[in-house]
Amino acid sequence: MSYRAPTLELRFILEQICDYGGLSRSDRFRDATADVLAPVLAEAGRICDTVLAPLNRAGDLHPARLDAGVLHSPPGFGAAYQQLAQGGWIAPGAGQAHGGMGGPLSLSLAVNDMMSGANLALQLKLLLSQGQIEALERHAPEWIRALYLPKLVSGAWSGTMNLTEPQAGSDLGALACRAMPDGEGRYTITGQKIYISWGESDLCENVCHLVLARLPGAPALSKGISLFLVPKYVPKPDGTCGAANAVRALSLERKMGLHGAPTCVMGFEGAQGWLIGAPNEGLPAMFTMMNNARLMVGAQGIGVAEAAFQQAWAFAQTREQGGGPIARHADVRRMLAHMRAELFAVRAIAYTCAMAHDRSRALYETGEEAATWQARAQFLTPIAKICGTELGMRVSEAAMQVHGGAGYIEDTGLSQLYRDVRVSAIYEGTNGIQALDLVGRKLRDGGKVALQLMAEVRADAQTAPTQLTAQADLVRRAAEAVTRAVEWLCQQPRTERAAGAMAFARAFGLVLGAQAHVRAARLDPDRCALAAIYIARLLPRHAACLAQMYAGAAGLYAPWDAKLDP
């Protein structure tokens, strides 16, 4: 399976759709110019094409394994990881004070997008370190930042997040892991965590775990959770690894996919740890890491969708059937067109989300403007996660269909793409939880952010190129329908919101995708044809989604109490 990093497409979205160059007017991102962006993307793309992509299949065929407590990564992963570390690709968005590039989140998103398409299993290791770096930058005491961040940024050490326990899945309030103060500023952590991606590693010197646990006398449920940093090896003051800590990988989960990335059951047996943030305030600190990860997981889905589309496109041009390549056949053309149109739309949503986050941090914005951009970034994050991960599943499945029987054969590698990306809709908060967050916390402002976004969609529809006059009217009407849906949701009780949450998220994403296509077509007339396909063939799905939303909770629970109870 071949993969080519879509650097030109990413540049178009960043520069033309998202105004990446506008960030350079701020002190913080003064280097965010096209002259810098182009070579960075080119070099990241080269590494993806020549180093990461060739190892993707090996990660599936030769999974990570745990022998007598020692992890063995797939062949070639170690050398590839070292190249990434030496090139500064572990955390390009980390602060310069600790060795990072200090780049915008939107640039990190682009790099992760490409790396996910090339080798999702290895990219996942980088993603976890990136999230931990951000959490420590914002919540750790100075001595921990000084000691840990240079090591994490350089790739000498890596990071994980430890949330889930056997008896507590997404319900973090039910966790039982305990932390006891030792009277000297440290804590002993005892408990077990499951589903810990890259919880053990042979690619770096040390693995640093962020662990949620309860202090003695802590309040019940989620109000009594604290966050601790627990390294595999306790560092010495000079930053070298000291004694082994009482934490170890007990076993590896047997998974559907992502075989190259070890997913561990972790045992903490009185391990030394240090408090991050305030006592009983672990969730806000952990969500710093998780919010970063949620957007980047959306990018994982987008990257895998890109890889699957490329393979389907290449196959359709060369596979002869019925007197010519199958790309001539209507159903194959339909699938390819839908894949490409939706890939652009969802990618634009994710990058727009990242750019909103970047603008909130840019120093040239006033405090009020920064808060406005941050609210927009927070609103778009669950949409980007849902749409990105569902795109990865949908496109990899469609790519298998394009291949016909060959797609069902392991040798093509398409089943790996589907198996690898399937978990993206589950981890870092299931997509259903993301949707609940969207219609819950994100609408507490009375729908202000959502309504503003839809107003901008309508405004963009008014400036569509003449070739898309009819399609622009469809976009405007769709935005009006979603506007009414926002207003309706804001008046509904929690049960009704929850029942329609996923349908609303999908409808909102479909309309934002149409807006991205209109903007692209206005900037480049050659993109009008793809925009027309999206608006005519994919955007109408929003009406079905809204119909599901308006159905609400009516009848949703009763059947389980009666005829459908097994």
C-alpha positions as CSV (number, residue, x, y, z in Angstrom):
1,M,0.0,0.0,0.0
2,S,1.5,3.3,-1.1
3,Y,0.8,6.7,0.6
4,R,1.6,10.2,-0.4
5,A,1.3,13.0,2.1
6,P,-1.3,15.5,0.7
7,T,0.9,18.6,1.4
8,L,-0.6,20.8,-1.3
9,E,-4.2,20.1,-0.1
10,L,-3.1,20.9,3.5
11,R,-1.5,24.1,2.4
12,F,-4.6,25.2,0.5
13,I,-6.8,24.6,3.5
14,L,-4.4,26.3,5.9
15,E,-3.5,29.3,3.8
16,Q,-6.7,29.9,1.8
17,I,-9.5,28.6,4.0
18,C,-8.1,29.3,7.4
19,D,-5.8,32.3,6.8
20,Y,-2.8,30.7,8.4
21,G,-0.6,33.6,7.5
22,G,-2.8,35.9,9.6
23,L,-1.3,34.4,12.7
24,S,2.1,35.9,11.8
25,R,0.7,39.3,12.9
26,S,0.9,38.1,16.5
27,D,4.1,38.0,18.6
28,R,3.4,34.4,19.6
29,F,3.2,33.1,16.0
30,R,5.3,35.6,14.1
31,D,7.0,32.7,12.2
32,A,3.6,31.3,11.0
33,T,4.2,32.4,7.4
34,A,3.8,30.6,4.1
35,D,7.5,30.7,3.6
36,V,7.9,28.6,6.8
37,L,4.8,26.5,6.4
38,A,5.7,25.1,3.0
39,P,9.1,23.5,3.9
40,V,7.8,22.2,7.2
41,L,4.9,20.4,5.6
42,A,7.2,19.2,2.8
43,E,9.7,17.7,5.3
44,A,7.0,16.1,7.4
45,G,5.4,14.7,4.3
46,R,8.7,13.3,3.2
47,I,9.2,11.4,6.5
48,C,5.6,10.1,6.2
49,D,6.1,8.8,2.7
50,T,9.6,7.3,3.1
51,V,9.9,6.3,6.7
52,L,6.5,5.8,8.4
53,A,4.3,4.5,5.6
54,P,6.6,1.6,4.6
55,L,6.3,0.3,8.2
56,N,2.5,0.5,8.5
57,R,1.9,-3.0,7.3
58,A,4.7,-4.4,9.5
59,G,2.9,-3.1,12.6
60,D,-0.2,-5.1,11.7
61,L,1.6,-8.3,10.7
62,H,4.2,-8.2,13.6
63,P,2.3,-6.8,16.5
64,A,3.8,-5.3,19.6
65,R,4.3,-8.1,22.2
66,L,5.1,-8.4,25.9
67,D,7.5,-11.1,26.9
68,A,8.3,-11.5,30.6
69,G,7.4,-7.8,31.2
70,V,9.6,-6.6,28.3
71,L,7.8,-4.9,25.4
72,H,9.0,-5.6,21.8
73,S,7.7,-3.1,19.2
74,P,7.2,-4.0,15.6
75,P,10.3,-4.2,13.4
76,G,11.5,-0.8,12.2
77,F,9.5,1.2,14.7
78,G,12.5,2.0,16.9
79,A,14.6,3.5,14.1
80,A,11.6,5.5,12.8
81,Y,10.8,6.9,16.2
82,Q,14.4,8.0,16.6
83,Q,14.2,9.8,13.2
84,L,11.1,11.6,14.4
85,A,12.7,12.6,17.7
86,Q,15.9,13.8,16.0
87,G,13.8,15.9,13.5
88,G,11.8,17.6,16.3
89,W,8.6,16.0,15.3
90,I,7.5,14.6,18.7
91,A,5.7,17.8,19.7
92,P,6.1,20.6,17.2
93,G,3.6,22.7,19.2
94,A,5.5,22.5,22.5
95,G,7.0,25.7,23.9
96,Q,10.4,26.8,22.7
97,A,11.6,27.2,26.3
98,H,11.6,23.4,26.6
99,G,12.9,22.5,23.1
100,G,9.7,22.6,21.0
101,M,9.0,24.6,17.9
102,G,6.3,26.7,19.6
103,G,4.2,26.3,16.4
104,P,0.5,26.8,16.1
105,L,-1.9,23.9,16.9
106,S,-3.1,24.0,13.2
107,L,0.5,23.1,12.1
108,S,0.6,20.2,14.6
109,L,-2.7,19.1,13.3
110,A,-1.4,19.0,9.7
111,V,1.6,17.0,10.8
112,N,-0.5,14.5,12.8
113,D,-3.0,14.3,9.9
114,M,-0.2,13.1,7.5
115,M,1.4,10.8,10.1
116,S,-1.9,9.2,10.9
117,G,-2.4,8.4,7.2
118,A,1.1,7.0,7.0
119,N,1.3,4.9,10.2
120,L,-1.5,5.4,12.8
121,A,0.1,3.0,15.4
122,L,3.3,5.0,15.6
123,Q,1.6,8.4,15.4
124,L,-0.5,7.5,18.5
125,K,2.6,7.4,20.6
126,L,3.4,11.0,19.6
127,L,-0.2,12.2,20.2
128,L,-0.1,11.0,23.8
129,S,3.2,12.8,24.5
130,Q,1.8,15.9,22.9
131,G,-1.2,15.9,25.1
132,Q,0.8,15.3,28.3
133,I,3.2,18.1,27.4
134,E,0.3,20.5,27.2
135,A,-1.2,19.3,30.5
136,L,2.2,19.7,32.3
137,E,2.8,23.1,30.7
138,R,-0.5,24.4,32.1
139,H,-0.8,22.6,35.4
140,A,2.5,21.2,36.7
141,P,4.7,23.0,39.2
142,E,7.8,24.6,37.8
143,W,10.3,21.9,38.9
144,I,8.3,19.2,37.1
145,R,8.1,21.3,34.0
146,A,11.8,21.9,34.1
147,L,12.7,18.3,34.6
148,Y,10.1,16.5,32.5
149,L,9.2,18.7,29.5
150,P,12.6,18.8,27.8
151,K,12.7,15.0,27.9
152,L,9.2,14.6,26.6
153,V,9.7,17.2,23.9
154,S,12.9,15.5,22.7
155,G,11.3,12.1,22.6
156,A,13.7,10.7,25.2
157,W,10.7,10.0,27.3
158,S,7.1,9.5,26.3
159,G,3.7,10.2,27.9
160,T,0.5,8.3,28.5
161,M,-2.9,9.0,30.1
162,N,-4.4,6.5,32.6
163,L,-8.1,7.0,33.1
164,T,-10.1,3.8,32.5
165,E,-10.4,1.0,35.1
166,P,-12.0,-2.4,34.8
167,Q,-15.1,-1.3,36.8
168,A,-15.2,2.2,35.4
169,G,-15.3,2.9,31.7
170,S,-16.3,6.3,30.7
171,D,-17.8,6.9,34.2
172,L,-14.6,8.4,35.7
173,G,-16.5,9.0,38.9
174,A,-16.5,5.3,39.6
175,L,-12.7,4.9,39.6
176,A,-11.0,3.2,42.6
177,C,-7.3,3.9,42.1
178,R,-5.9,5.4,45.3
179,A,-3.2,7.9,46.2
180,M,-1.7,8.2,49.6
181,P,0.5,11.2,50.7
182,D,3.9,10.1,52.1
183,G,4.4,13.4,54.0
184,E,7.4,14.4,51.9
185,G,5.5,15.9,48.9
186,R,5.1,12.5,47.1
187,Y,2.2,10.1,46.8
188,T,2.0,6.3,46.5
189,I,-0.4,5.3,43.8
190,T,-2.2,1.9,44.0
191,G,-4.7,0.5,41.5
192,Q,-5.1,-0.9,38.0
193,K,-5.8,0.8,34.7
194,I,-6.9,-0.7,31.4
195,Y,-6.7,0.3,27.7
196,I,-3.5,2.3,28.2
197,S,-2.1,3.1,24.7
198,W,1.7,2.8,24.6
199,G,1.7,2.2,28.4
200,E,4.9,0.4,27.9
201,S,7.6,1.1,25.3
202,D,11.0,0.0,24.1
203,L,11.4,3.1,21.9
204,C,12.5,5.6,24.6
205,E,14.2,5.7,28.0
206,N,11.2,6.4,30.2
207,V,7.4,6.3,30.1
208,C,5.6,9.0,32.1
209,H,2.0,8.2,33.2
210,L,-0.6,10.8,34.0
211,V,-2.9,8.9,36.4
212,L,-6.3,9.8,37.9
213,A,-6.7,8.6,41.5
214,R,-8.4,9.5,44.7
215,L,-6.9,11.0,47.8
216,P,-8.0,10.0,51.3
217,G,-11.2,11.7,52.3
218,A,-11.8,12.9,48.8
219,P,-15.4,13.8,47.8
220,A,-17.4,11.1,46.0
221,L,-17.7,10.7,42.3
222,S,-15.9,13.0,39.9
223,K,-15.5,15.8,42.4
224,G,-12.9,13.7,44.3
225,I,-10.5,12.9,41.5
226,S,-6.9,14.1,41.5
227,L,-4.2,13.8,38.8
228,F,-0.7,12.4,39.4
229,L,2.5,12.1,37.3
230,V,3.9,8.6,37.7
231,P,7.1,7.7,35.8
232,K,8.3,4.2,35.0
233,Y,11.7,5.2,36.3
234,V,12.0,7.9,39.0
235,P,14.2,10.6,37.5
236,K,17.3,11.9,39.3
237,P,17.7,15.6,39.7
238,D,20.0,15.7,36.6
239,G,17.2,14.2,34.4
240,T,18.7,10.7,34.1
241,C,16.6,7.7,34.9
242,G,16.9,6.4,38.4
243,A,15.3,3.5,40.2
244,A,12.4,1.6,38.7
245,N,9.0,2.6,40.0
246,A,6.4,0.2,41.2
247,V,4.4,0.4,37.9
248,R,4.3,-2.2,35.2
249,A,2.4,-3.4,32.2
250,L,0.6,-6.6,33.4
251,S,-0.6,-7.6,29.9
252,L,-1.5,-6.4,26.4
253,E,-5.0,-6.2,25.2
254,R,-5.9,-8.4,22.2
255,K,-7.4,-5.9,19.8
256,M,-9.3,-5.7,16.5
257,G,-6.7,-3.4,15.1
258,L,-3.8,-1.0,15.8
259,H,-1.7,-4.1,16.5
260,G,1.5,-2.1,16.2
261,A,0.6,0.1,19.2
262,P,0.6,-1.8,22.5
263,T,-2.6,-1.3,24.6
264,C,-1.7,-2.2,28.2
265,V,-3.3,-3.3,31.4
266,M,-1.2,-1.3,33.9
267,G,-0.6,-2.2,37.6
268,F,0.3,0.5,40.1
269,E,1.6,-1.1,43.3
270,G,2.5,1.7,45.6
271,A,4.2,3.6,42.8
272,Q,5.7,7.0,43.5
273,G,3.8,9.9,42.0
274,W,3.5,13.7,42.1
275,L,0.3,15.8,42.2
276,I,-0.4,17.8,39.1
277,G,-2.8,20.7,39.7
278,A,-4.8,21.1,42.9
279,P,-6.2,18.2,45.0
280,N,-9.5,16.9,43.7
281,E,-9.1,19.0,40.6
282,G,-7.7,16.2,38.4
283,L,-10.4,16.3,35.8
284,P,-9.8,19.9,34.6
285,A,-6.1,19.2,34.3
286,M,-6.7,15.9,32.5
287,F,-9.2,17.4,30.2
288,T,-6.4,19.8,29.0
289,M,-4.7,16.7,27.7
290,M,-8.0,15.1,26.4
291,N,-9.3,18.2,24.6
292,N,-6.0,18.3,22.6
293,A,-6.3,14.6,22.0
294,R,-9.9,14.8,20.8
295,L,-9.1,17.1,18.0
296,M,-6.0,15.1,17.1
297,V,-8.1,11.9,17.1
298,G,-10.4,13.5,14.6
299,A,-7.2,14.1,12.5
300,Q,-6.4,10.4,12.9
301,G,-9.7,9.6,11.2
302,I,-9.0,12.1,8.5
303,G,-5.5,10.8,7.9
304,V,-6.7,7.2,7.5
305,A,-9.5,8.4,5.2
306,E,-6.8,10.0,3.0
307,A,-4.8,6.8,2.9
308,A,-7.9,4.7,2.0
309,F,-9.0,7.2,-0.7
310,Q,-5.6,7.3,-2.3
311,Q,-5.5,3.5,-2.5
312,A,-9.1,3.3,-3.9
313,W,-8.3,6.0,-6.5
314,A,-5.2,4.3,-7.7
315,F,-6.9,0.9,-7.9
316,A,-9.9,2.3,-9.8
317,Q,-7.6,3.8,-12.5
318,T,-5.8,0.5,-13.1
319,R,-8.3,-2.3,-12.5
320,E,-9.7,-3.3,-15.9
321,Q,-13.2,-4.6,-16.0
322,G,-16.0,-4.3,-18.6
323,G,-13.7,-3.0,-21.3
324,G,-11.8,-0.4,-19.3
325,P,-10.8,0.8,-15.8
326,I,-13.5,0.5,-13.2
327,A,-13.2,4.3,-12.6
328,R,-15.5,4.7,-15.6
329,H,-18.4,2.9,-13.8
330,A,-21.0,5.0,-12.3
331,D,-21.1,3.4,-8.8
332,V,-17.3,3.5,-8.5
333,R,-17.3,7.1,-9.6
334,R,-20.0,7.9,-7.0
335,M,-18.0,6.3,-4.2
336,L,-14.8,8.1,-5.2
337,A,-16.5,11.4,-5.6
338,H,-18.2,11.1,-2.2
339,M,-14.9,10.1,-0.5
340,R,-13.0,13.0,-2.0
341,A,-15.8,15.6,-1.3
342,E,-16.3,14.5,2.2
343,L,-12.6,14.3,3.0
344,F,-12.1,17.9,2.0
345,A,-15.1,19.1,4.0
346,V,-14.2,17.3,7.3
347,R,-10.6,18.2,7.0
348,A,-11.6,21.9,6.7
349,I,-13.7,21.6,9.8
350,A,-10.9,20.2,11.8
351,Y,-8.4,22.8,10.6
352,T,-10.9,25.6,11.3
353,C,-11.2,24.3,14.8
354,A,-7.5,24.3,15.3
355,M,-7.2,27.8,13.8
356,A,-9.8,29.1,16.3
357,H,-7.7,27.8,19.1
358,D,-4.6,29.4,17.7
359,R,-6.3,32.8,17.3
360,S,-7.4,32.6,20.9
361,R,-3.8,32.3,21.9
362,A,-2.4,35.0,19.5
363,L,-1.3,38.0,21.4
364,Y,-2.7,40.5,18.9
365,E,-6.2,39.5,19.9
366,T,-7.8,41.4,22.8
367,G,-9.0,39.5,25.8
368,E,-12.6,39.6,24.6
369,E,-11.6,38.4,21.2
370,A,-9.5,35.6,22.6
371,A,-12.5,34.4,24.6
372,T,-14.7,34.4,21.6
373,W,-12.2,32.4,19.5
374,Q,-11.7,30.0,22.4
375,A,-15.5,29.4,22.7
376,R,-15.6,28.7,19.0
377,A,-12.7,26.2,19.3
378,Q,-14.4,24.4,22.2
379,F,-17.7,24.2,20.2
380,L,-16.0,22.8,17.1
381,T,-13.9,20.2,18.9
382,P,-16.6,17.5,19.4
383,I,-17.8,18.1,15.9
384,A,-14.3,17.6,14.5
385,K,-13.8,14.5,16.6
386,I,-17.1,13.0,15.5
387,C,-16.9,13.9,11.9
388,G,-13.2,13.0,11.5
389,T,-13.5,9.5,13.1
390,E,-16.7,8.6,11.3
391,L,-15.1,9.8,8.1
392,G,-12.2,7.4,8.6
393,M,-14.5,4.5,9.1
394,R,-16.8,5.4,6.2
395,V,-14.0,6.0,3.7
396,S,-12.0,3.0,4.6
397,E,-15.1,0.9,4.2
398,A,-16.0,2.5,0.9
399,A,-12.4,1.9,-0.3
400,M,-12.9,-1.8,0.4
401,Q,-16.0,-1.7,-1.8
402,V,-14.2,-0.1,-4.6
403,H,-11.7,-2.9,-4.6
404,G,-14.4,-5.5,-4.7
405,G,-13.3,-8.9,-3.6
406,A,-9.7,-7.7,-3.4
407,G,-10.7,-5.3,-0.7
408,Y,-11.8,-8.2,1.5
409,I,-8.4,-9.8,1.2
410,E,-5.8,-9.0,3.8
411,D,-3.0,-8.5,1.3
412,T,-4.4,-5.2,0.1
413,G,-4.1,-3.7,3.6
414,L,-7.6,-2.1,3.5
415,S,-8.9,-4.2,6.2
416,Q,-6.0,-2.9,8.4
417,L,-7.0,0.7,7.7
418,Y,-10.6,0.0,8.8
419,R,-9.5,-2.1,11.8
420,D,-7.0,0.5,12.9
421,V,-9.3,3.5,12.7
422,R,-12.4,1.9,14.2
423,V,-11.2,2.6,17.8
424,S,-10.9,6.3,17.0
425,A,-14.7,6.7,17.5
426,I,-14.4,5.0,20.9
427,Y,-11.3,6.4,22.6
428,E,-10.7,9.9,24.0
429,G,-14.4,10.0,24.8
430,T,-16.8,8.0,22.6
431,N,-18.5,9.9,19.9
432,G,-21.7,9.7,21.8
433,I,-20.1,11.4,24.7
434,Q,-18.8,14.1,22.4
435,A,-22.3,14.7,21.1
436,L,-23.7,15.0,24.6
437,D,-21.0,17.5,25.4
438,L,-22.0,19.4,22.2
439,V,-25.7,19.7,23.1
440,G,-24.9,20.2,26.8
441,R,-22.0,22.3,27.8
442,K,-21.5,23.8,24.4
443,L,-25.0,25.2,24.3
444,R,-25.0,26.7,27.7
445,D,-24.5,30.0,26.1
446,G,-28.0,29.8,24.6
447,G,-26.5,28.7,21.3
448,K,-24.6,31.9,20.7
449,V,-21.5,30.2,19.1
450,A,-23.6,27.8,17.1
451,L,-25.9,30.5,15.8
452,Q,-23.0,32.7,14.8
453,L,-21.4,29.9,12.9
454,M,-24.7,29.3,11.0
455,A,-24.9,33.1,10.3
456,E,-21.5,32.9,8.7
457,V,-22.6,29.9,6.6
458,R,-25.5,31.9,5.2
459,A,-23.2,34.9,4.5
460,D,-20.8,32.7,2.6
461,A,-23.6,31.2,0.6
462,Q,-24.5,34.8,-0.6
463,T,-21.0,35.1,-2.0
464,A,-20.8,31.8,-3.8
465,P,-19.5,31.8,-7.4
466,T,-22.1,32.0,-10.1
467,Q,-21.4,28.4,-11.1
468,L,-22.9,27.4,-7.7
469,T,-25.9,29.7,-7.5
470,A,-28.4,26.9,-7.2
471,Q,-26.2,25.0,-4.8
472,A,-25.7,28.1,-2.7
473,D,-29.4,28.3,-2.1
474,L,-29.4,24.7,-0.8
475,V,-26.6,25.7,1.6
476,R,-28.5,28.7,2.8
477,R,-31.6,26.7,3.5
478,A,-29.7,24.0,5.3
479,A,-28.1,26.6,7.5
480,E,-31.5,28.0,8.3
481,A,-32.7,24.5,9.2
482,V,-29.8,24.0,11.6
483,T,-30.4,27.4,13.1
484,R,-33.9,26.4,13.9
485,A,-32.6,23.2,15.4
486,V,-30.2,25.0,17.7
487,E,-33.0,27.3,18.9
488,W,-35.2,24.2,19.5
489,L,-32.5,22.3,21.3
490,C,-31.9,25.2,23.7
491,Q,-35.5,25.0,24.9
492,Q,-35.5,21.2,25.5
493,P,-34.9,19.2,28.7
494,R,-31.7,17.1,29.0
495,T,-33.4,13.9,28.0
496,E,-34.5,15.3,24.6
497,R,-31.2,16.9,24.0
498,A,-29.4,13.6,24.7
499,A,-31.6,11.6,22.4
500,G,-30.9,13.9,19.4
501,A,-27.3,14.7,20.2
502,M,-25.5,12.6,17.6
503,A,-28.0,13.4,14.9
504,F,-27.5,17.1,15.6
505,A,-23.7,16.9,15.6
506,R,-23.8,15.1,12.2
507,A,-26.2,17.7,10.7
508,F,-24.1,20.6,12.0
509,G,-20.9,19.0,10.5
510,L,-22.6,18.5,7.1
511,V,-23.5,22.2,6.9
512,L,-20.1,23.3,7.9
513,G,-18.6,21.1,5.3
514,A,-20.8,22.7,2.7
515,Q,-19.5,26.1,3.8
516,A,-15.9,25.0,3.3
517,H,-16.7,23.8,-0.2
518,V,-18.3,27.2,-1.1
519,R,-15.3,29.0,0.2
520,A,-12.9,26.8,-1.7
521,A,-14.9,27.2,-4.9
522,R,-14.9,31.0,-4.5
523,L,-11.1,30.9,-4.2
524,D,-10.5,28.3,-6.9
525,P,-13.0,27.8,-9.7
526,D,-11.6,24.4,-10.4
527,R,-13.1,23.3,-7.1
528,C,-16.7,24.1,-8.2
529,A,-17.4,20.6,-9.5
530,L,-16.4,19.0,-6.2
531,A,-18.4,21.5,-4.2
532,A,-21.5,20.8,-6.4
533,I,-21.1,17.1,-5.7
534,Y,-20.9,17.6,-2.0
535,I,-23.9,20.0,-1.8
536,A,-26.1,18.0,-4.1
537,R,-25.3,14.5,-2.9
538,L,-24.0,14.7,0.7
539,L,-25.5,17.9,2.2
540,P,-29.1,16.6,1.9
541,R,-28.3,14.1,4.7
542,H,-28.6,16.9,7.1
543,A,-32.4,16.8,6.8
544,A,-32.6,13.1,7.8
545,C,-30.3,13.9,10.7
546,L,-32.5,16.7,11.9
547,A,-35.6,14.5,11.6
548,Q,-33.9,12.1,14.0
549,M,-33.1,14.9,16.3
550,Y,-36.6,16.2,16.4
551,A,-37.9,12.7,17.2
552,G,-36.2,13.1,20.5
553,A,-36.6,10.6,23.2
554,A,-40.2,9.6,22.3
555,G,-40.5,5.8,22.4
556,L,-36.7,5.4,22.7
557,Y,-36.8,3.8,26.2
558,A,-40.2,2.1,26.3
559,P,-39.4,-0.8,23.8
560,W,-36.5,-2.0,26.0
561,D,-38.9,-2.3,28.9
562,A,-41.3,-4.4,26.9
563,K,-41.0,-6.4,23.6
564,L,-37.3,-5.9,22.9
565,D,-36.0,-7.1,26.3
566,P,-34.1,-10.3,25.5
